[in-house]
Structures are given as C-alpha cells and as structure tokens.
Amino acid sequence: MQSTDYPNYFHETLPPYRCGRSHPAAMLLTILMIMTGCAMAPGHSSDHTGSPVSPYQPGDIIHAQSGKIVSFETLIEDLASVKIVYVGEQHNNADHHTIQTQVIRALQERHSSLKIGMEMFDRSYQRILDEWSSGSLERQAFIEKSHWYANWKYDFGLYAGILDIISEYRIPLIALNIPFHIPAKIAVGGLDNLRPEERRYLPNKIDTANADHRAYVKSVHDQHQIPGRENFEFFYSAQCVWEDAMAEAVAGHLAGGPMIVLAGNGHIVRKFGIPDRVFSRSGASYRTIYPLIDGQQVDASYGDYIWITPKPSRFNLKKHT
C-alpha cells in the first residue's frame, strides 16, 4: 500500500474497543488502511527500480486478453454491449476520476437509462442520492446531507465532475456500501461483534470459498500484522461481507438499463471482489477497467482493460477539519 493511501472508512464516532496498549482508534485506522480499495496492484511493491521498461505509455488503454492498445472509441463500443461496467480507482488519484468521467459521459450518450453505483455512499443515504439525481439539491447541501467528509473524507472536488454529470442528466445514483463502521467491527471481532441492528445490513450470501481471493487478501493481511488483531478469519470475513454487500446492491438494481460501478481498484482487481460476486447473483454481462499508474507492472489478470495513467506529482487528499 502506498503511503498516501489513507483509509476512507475511519469514523470518529466508532464505539471504543479494547486494544491493549494501542489507542483503539489507531488500531481501527490501521485495519482500515489495509482494507481500503485504493491499494496498489497486487504482488508488486511501490519501488520500481530495476523493473523492465513497460512498452505502454500514460493514456494507453490495453485490451488485457490480447495485450493490444485500443482506442477510446473501441473501448466504448465494447462497454456499450454489456450490462455492467466496473471502473476502478485509486481514491485520491484525480486521473482515475477523469477516466471515470469520460466513460460515464460516453455511455450516457448511448444509454438514456444508465445507472451509476458508487462505493462512496452507504445505503442509509439513498434518499439523499435520489434528491441529488433529481437535480433538487445544491452541491453544498448535498455535501452536508450526505455527511461526505464524515464518511468518505476525500476531497469532494475529486468526485465533483462525476456527481455533476449525474445531477445534470438525472442519472439514478445507487449507494452500494453498508455503514462504514461495520466492516471494521467484523475485522476486530467477527460477525458476533455486530449488534442486531447492524446485522440487518449483512448480505444474504457471504462467499468465503474463493481460494484466489483468500490468498490475495491474506497477502495484504500478512504485510500489515497488527498486534492483537492477528485473526485472519475475522479480517477475511470483513472483506467478504464488504464486497458481497456491494455485489448484492449492484445485482438488486439491474432492472432496466445498464450500470456503471465506481469502486476502489482493490474491489475489482482480478474480478473476485465485486464483479464475480455480482455475476454469481445475476449472470449479467460485464467488463472491468483497471486504472494503473505508469511504472507498475502490467498484469493481464487485473481486468478486461488496463488504462495507464501518469505518475502523479502529488495525491489530492483532503480531510474535513
């Protein structure tokens, strides 16, 4: 995980947990840094010294199966043929949000019944999202009513272009997430750590049987051992609940037109996070786009398309103060 990949799921009002000598909030913060969807590409460090020179350049869109560079028009032609398009992101990377904006605009021109699902909102805010989609909320009111900086914390400006398109074209916006403290509670105490009112947010099906997904999450967990929180089963259960809950939300909103899903790279890489879990529920056709920073190794397994973005000079991360 890059040093700038701060968690979006730390919530100041979480109930306290006993964590030995460590401050409980700091422990949860560490856990959520691991779980956040803006992790680097799996299996590669951030140090690219001595790595082979990539034949690809920023702006290249790679068709992963063939390894060929395709045009934006060719990409959109393919995306327009499927029911769901997943576009990943590193949450604080403005270039990744530019990609998302371009894809939304292009597909909106082809599909008047387009919907957009976003990881950034939990479903308790759906009424507020409906107001935004109807064009009846001003931006500042939306920020305040959605508790943007209490929940997501990243600079609203990173997502403003996306949300403005949604409001302008009256695109239905779907909250995919569950309340942000729930995965953290599961990670430190398992499902039994949830109160009855929290358990109602659990997905109907929680898939913990995917060996490749388990190995991927285990590799992340093992890189960030947390004193007193070594229970991988709790950690893995939290990750699966998180991703199955979002998958359930996607699958439940597929009637009518197609959907674009915006989520962190860690939730779409190799498809075993959200995409395959949606497919098991719906059988709906889909494509994934994995934005990858120039200099990181290109792996065809990351997604259907890999979009190379420039090395950022800085990450635009802002927390509400």
C-alpha positions in Angstrom: 0.0 0.0 0.0 1.3 3.4 -0.9 2.0 5.8 2.0 -0.6 8.2 0.6 -3.4 5.6 0.6 -5.2 6.7 3.7 -8.4 4.9 4.8 -11.8 6.2 3.9 -13.6 4.2 6.5 -12.3 5.5 9.8 -15.2 7.1 11.6 -14.6 9.4 14.6 -17.8 8.1 16.3 -16.9 4.4 16.3 -17.5 2.8 19.7 -14.3 2.2 21.6 -12.6 -1.2 21.5 -10.0 -2.5 24.0 -6.8 -2.9 22.1 -4.2 -3.4 24.8 -1.6 -0.6 24.9 -2.5 0.8 21.5 -5.1 3.5 21.1 -8.3 1.8 19.8 -8.9 4.4 17.1 -5.4 4.0 15.8 -5.9 0.2 15.7 -9.0 0.6 13.6 -7.3 3.1 11.4 -4.6 0.6 10.7 -7.1 -2.1 9.9 -9.0 0.1 7.5 -5.8 1.3 5.8 -5.3 -2.3 4.8 -8.9 -2.9 3.8 -9.3 0.3 1.7 -9.9 -0.2 -2.0 -7.1 2.1 -3.1 -4.2 -0.4 -2.6 -1.5 -0.8 -5.2 -1.7 -3.5 -7.8 -1.3 -6.9 -6.1 2.0 -8.5 -5.8 4.2 -5.5 -6.6 6.0 -3.1 -4.4 6.0 0.7 -5.0 9.7 0.6 -5.7 10.1 0.1 -9.5 13.9 0.4 -9.5 15.4 -2.1 -11.9 12.0 -3.0 -13.3 11.8 -3.6 -17.1 10.6 -0.7 -19.1 7.0 -1.0 -20.0 6.0 -0.8 -23.7 3.0 1.1 -22.6 2.6 4.9 -22.0 0.2 7.0 -20.0 -3.1 7.2 -21.8 -2.8 3.8 -23.3 -5.9 1.6 -23.0 -4.8 -2.1 -23.1 -7.2 -4.9 -24.0 -5.9 -7.3 -21.5 -6.7 -10.5 -23.3 -4.8 -9.5 -26.4 -2.3 -7.1 -24.9 -3.1 -4.7 -27.7 -3.7 -0.9 -27.3 -7.2 0.1 -28.3 -8.8 3.4 -29.0 -11.3 5.0 -26.6 -14.0 4.6 -29.3 -13.3 0.8 -29.5 -13.4 0.6 -25.7 -16.8 2.3 -25.5 -18.2 0.2 -28.3 -17.4 -2.9 -26.2 -18.6 -1.4 -22.9 -21.9 -0.4 -24.5 -22.6 -4.1 -25.2 -22.6 -5.3 -21.6 -24.9 -4.8 -18.6 -22.3 -3.7 -16.0 -19.1 -1.7 -16.4 -16.8 -1.6 -13.4 -14.3 1.3 -13.4 -11.7 1.2 -10.6 -9.8 3.9 -9.0 -7.1 4.8 -6.5 -9.4 7.1 -4.5 -7.1 10.1 -4.3 -5.9 10.0 -7.9 -7.5 12.7 -10.0 -6.5 11.0 -13.2 -8.5 7.9 -12.3 -11.6 10.0 -11.7 -11.1 11.7 -15.1 -11.2 8.2 -16.7 -14.5 7.5 -14.8 -16.0 10.8 -16.0 -15.0 10.1 -19.6 -16.6 6.6 -19.5 -19.8 7.9 -17.9 -20.2 10.7 -20.5 -19.6 8.3 -23.4 -22.0 5.7 -22.1 -24.7 8.2 -21.1 -24.8 9.3 -24.7 -25.6 5.7 -25.7 -27.9 4.7 -22.9 -30.6 7.0 -21.7 -31.5 4.5 -18.9 -27.9 4.4 -17.5 -27.5 4.0 -13.7 -24.4 4.6 -11.6 -23.5 2.7 -8.4 -20.8 4.1 -6.1 -18.8 2.6 -3.3 -18.5 6.0 -1.7 -22.0 6.1 -0.2 -23.7 3.7 2.2 -27.3 2.7 1.6 -28.7 4.7 4.5 -28.1 7.8 2.4 -30.1 6.6 -0.6 -32.8 9.2 -0.2 -30.2 11.9 -0.4 -28.7 10.4 -3.5 -32.2 10.3 -5.1 -32.5 14.1 -4.4 -29.1 14.7 -6.0 -30.1 12.6 -9.1 -33.3 14.6 -9.4 -31.4 17.9 -9.5 -33.1 19.2 -6.5 -30.0 19.7 -4.3 -27.3 22.3 -4.4 -23.8 21.0 -4.1 -23.1 22.3 -0.6 -26.4 20.9 0.7 -25.5 17.5 -0.8 -22.1 17.5 0.9 -23.7 18.3 4.2 -26.7 15.9 4.0 -24.6 13.0 2.7 -22.0 13.7 5.5 -19.4 13.5 2.8 -16.4 14.5 5.0 -17.5 12.4 8.0 -17.9 9.3 5.9 -15.7 9.3 2.8 -13.2 12.1 3.7 -11.6 12.5 0.3 -11.7 15.9 -1.3 -15.2 16.3 -2.9 -13.5 18.0 -5.8 -12.1 14.7 -6.9 -15.7 13.4 -7.5 -17.4 16.7 -8.4 -17.2 16.1 -12.2 -18.8 12.6 -11.8 -21.5 13.9 -9.5 -22.3 16.9 -11.6 -22.9 14.7 -14.7 -25.3 12.6 -12.5 -27.2 15.6 -11.5 -27.2 17.3 -14.9 -28.5 14.2 -16.7 -30.7 12.9 -13.9 -28.9 9.6 -13.8 -30.0 7.4 -10.9 -27.3 7.1 -8.3 -27.1 3.9 -6.2 -25.5 3.7 -2.8 -23.6 0.4 -2.8 -22.0 0.3 0.6 -23.0 -0.6 4.1 -22.4 1.8 7.0 -18.7 2.3 7.1 -18.1 1.1 10.7 -19.5 -2.4 10.1 -16.5 -4.0 8.2 -14.2 -2.6 10.9 -16.2 -4.2 13.7 -16.2 -7.5 11.9 -12.4 -7.2 11.3 -11.7 -6.9 15.0 -14.4 -9.2 16.5 -16.0 -11.3 13.7 -19.7 -11.3 12.9 -20.6 -11.9 16.6 -19.3 -8.4 17.2 -22.3 -6.8 15.5 -25.4 -5.6 17.2 -28.8 -6.8 15.9 -29.5 -3.5 14.1 -26.1 -3.8 12.4 -26.7 -7.4 11.2 -29.6 -6.3 9.1 -27.0 -4.8 6.7 -25.3 -8.1 6.1 -25.7 -9.6 2.6 -27.9 -12.7 2.2 -24.9 -14.7 0.9 -21.3 -14.3 2.1 -18.8 -16.2 -0.1 -15.6 -17.1 1.7 -14.7 -20.1 -0.5 -12.7 -18.4 -3.3 -9.2 -19.6 -2.8 -7.6 -17.0 -5.1 -9.4 -14.1 -3.3 -8.5 -15.5 0.1 -4.8 -15.7 -1.0 -4.9 -12.2 -2.2 -6.4 -10.8 1.0 -4.1 -13.0 3.1 -1.1 -11.4 1.3 -2.3 -8.0 2.3 -3.1 -9.0 5.8 0.3 -10.6 6.3 2.1 -7.5 5.1 0.5 -5.5 7.9 0.4 -7.5 11.1 -1.4 -5.7 13.8 -0.7 -6.6 17.5 -3.8 -8.1 19.0 -5.6 -8.4 15.6 -3.9 -11.4 14.1 -7.2 -13.3 13.5 -7.2 -13.6 9.7 -10.6 -15.2 9.6 -12.2 -12.1 11.2 -10.3 -10.0 8.7 -11.3 -12.1 5.7 -14.9 -12.3 6.9 -15.0 -8.5 7.0 -13.6 -8.2 3.4 -16.1 -10.7 2.1 -19.1 -9.1 3.9 -18.0 -5.7 2.5 -17.7 -7.0 -1.1 -20.7 -9.3 -1.1 -22.9 -6.4 0.3 -21.9 -4.2 -2.5 -22.4 -7.0 -5.0 -25.8 -7.6 -3.6 -26.6 -3.9 -4.1 -25.5 -4.0 -7.7 -27.4 -7.1 -8.5 -30.5 -5.7 -7.0 -30.5 -2.7 -9.3 -30.0 -4.2 -12.7 -33.6 -4.0 -13.9 -33.9 -1.7 -16.9 -30.7 -0.1 -18.2 -27.0 -0.8 -17.7 -25.0 0.2 -14.7 -21.6 1.8 -14.2 -20.0 0.8 -10.9 -17.3 3.0 -9.4 -15.2 1.3 -6.7 -11.6 1.1 -5.5 -9.2 -1.0 -7.5 -8.9 -3.5 -4.7 -12.6 -4.4 -5.1 -12.4 -5.1 -8.9 -8.9 -6.4 -9.4 -8.9 -10.0 -10.9 -12.7 -9.7 -10.7 -13.0 -11.8 -7.5 -14.1 -8.9 -5.3 -17.3 -7.3 -6.5 -17.6 -8.4 -10.2 -17.7 -12.2 -9.8 -20.0 -11.9 -6.8 -22.4 -9.9 -8.8 -22.2 -12.4 -11.7 -23.0 -15.3 -9.3 -26.2 -13.5 -8.3 -27.3 -12.2 -11.7 -25.4 -13.7 -14.6 -25.2 -10.2 -16.0 -22.5 -9.5 -18.6 -19.8 -7.1 -17.6 -16.4 -5.5 -18.3 -13.8 -4.2 -15.8 -11.4 -1.2 -16.3 -8.4 -1.2 -14.0 -6.5 2.2 -14.0 -2.8 1.5 -13.4 -0.1 4.1 -12.7 2.7 4.2 -15.2 5.7 2.2 -14.0 3.7 -0.5 -12.3 3.8 -3.9 -13.9 1.0 -4.7 -16.3 -0.7 -7.9 -15.5 -3.5 -9.1 -17.8 -5.4 -10.6 -14.9 -6.1 -7.2 -13.3 -9.1 -6.5 -15.6 -10.6 -6.7 -19.0 -9.0 -3.3 -19.8 -6.0 -1.7 -18.2 -5.7 2.1 -18.5 -2.3 3.5 -17.9 -2.2 6.8 -16.1 0.7 9.2 -15.4 2.7 9.1 -12.2 1.1 11.7 -10.1 3.2 14.5 -8.8 1.1 14.6 -5.7 -2.1 13.0 -4.4 -5.0 15.2 -3.8 -6.2 14.1 -0.4 -8.2 16.4 1.8 -9.9 15.8 5.1 -12.6 17.9 6.6 -11.3 19.9 9.6 
